Amino acid sequence: MILATVLQASLIDVISVSGTKPDLLLILLAFFSINRDMDNAIITSFAIGFAHDIIGTSIGPGFLSMGLLGTALCYFKQFITIKTMPMQAFTIFVLGFITAYSSAILSRFQADIPIQHIYGSFLGTPLYSAVVGPFLFLPTAWWMNIQTQRKRIRTKR
């Protein structure tokens, strides 16, 4: 998570397209919510939200929105399997859109913070993250030694 935060704050501008850049913390939020157990995913969701607020403009909106939506995704994954790349991309896009929208609403309750690049944060960043995200799931799972696919067990007959 620290590596993703540092990369998001510093080096991610290298791959930006027309000012839109992927959100590595959003991708990490979706990864942990999909691939980890309930307790670890909930704790990590709030920690990722706090890291998002540290590199952002205000403290609080990202913590609440990412934490609560990551928790909701943990509960939602009990009803639907999110293992294919199109489903992961769709999940990242929806999670990014709702997170950006709820963070914008929550930031309006704080000081008079202007919402900049409203279409880029609501559509561009989640879309870019959804395209890049599923390709980062496998290396992240390998690096963290998480088994994402079940092996088939052969039985003798």
HELIX and SHEET records of a PDB file:
HELIX    1   1 ILE A    2  ALA A    9  1                                   8    
HELIX    2   2 ILE A   12  ILE A   15  5                                   4    
HELIX    3   3 LEU A   24  ASN A   35  1                                  12    
HELIX    4   4 MET A   38  ILE A   54  1                                  17    
HELIX    5   5 PRO A   61  PHE A   76  1                                  16    
HELIX    6   6 MET A   85  ARG A  108  1                                  24    
HELIX    7   7 ILE A  118  TYR A  119  1                                   2    
HELIX    8   8 GLY A  120  GLY A  124  3                                   5    
HELIX    9   9 THR A  125  TRP A  143  1                                  19    
END                                                                             
